[in-house]
Amino acid sequence: MKSIEVAWRRILQREGERFETLTGGPFTYTVTGHVLRTDRTDFNLPRSQFEKALDLVPAAGPGELRDLRGPSYIYAILHDKRIRQADW
């Protein structure tokens, strides 16, 4: 089941852990309120962007999320087995 509440809770639980973009670029992230920021960017990724992405996952790649801010990071996080589990 794709639910922003469930997905965001999993995202919060994995804060500070290592993730990788599709191209293998490692990153970690921190969350403050409803805003996520990776250690490789200087912009915020609001929870609302992840909520929009949930309507599009599973996706073949970040290009399918290109209308969102930070599609490579959103894709990497939402498609990681720790976040998606068996839900999508």
N, C-alpha and C positions, 0 to 999 in steps of 0.2 A: 504494500500500500504506500503510495507516494503522499506524504504529509509533511508540510514544512515544519510542523512542530517536532515530529519524529526526526527528520533530517537535521534540523538545527540542534537538537539535543545531542545527536551523534557528533555533529561538527564541534560543539562545545566540549564534548568528552575527549576529543582528539587534538585539542588546542596544544600547540607546541611540538607535536609529533612531525616526523618527516614525511612529506608527500613528494610526488614527482609529476611534472607535466608530461604530456604525451611524448615529448621529445627528450625526456630524461632529466630535465632541469629540476634539481631538488629545491624544496622550499618548506618553510614552516609558516604558521600563521598565529595571530592573536585575535581575540574577539573582545570587543568592548560594546556591551549592549547588543544592538542589532547590526553591528558593523564588524566585518572581518578585514584584516590587513595582513598581507603576506610580507615576509622579510625580503622579498625581491622587488617590491613595488612601493611607490609612494602615494598610491591612491587607495581609497576605501572601496570595499565590496559590500554593499548593503544586503541585508537578509532578503530584501525584496527581489534582488537579482537572482538569488538562489531559488526563491519561490517561483519566479518566472521560468527558470531553467528546469524545474521539476516537471513542467508540462511538456518538455522537450526530451527528457531522458527516458530510456537510454538513447544516446546519440552516437553516431558513427565517429565523431570527432569534434574538436572545439569549433570548427567552422560552422557547425549547425547551431552554435550558440553565439555567433558573431554579432548579433544585435544587442548582446548584453555586455556590460562592462567586465573586463578581465575574463574573457571566455576560456582561455587556457587554464586558468586557476579554478574556475567554477567547474569546468569539465573534470579536471584532475581530482578535485575533492569529491564531487558527486558520483564519480565512477569508481572511486576507490572502494575496495571490498569492505573496508571498515565502516564506511558511511552507507553505501547502498545495501550491504548485506544481501538478502535475497529479494529485496523489494522491487528492484528494477534492473 
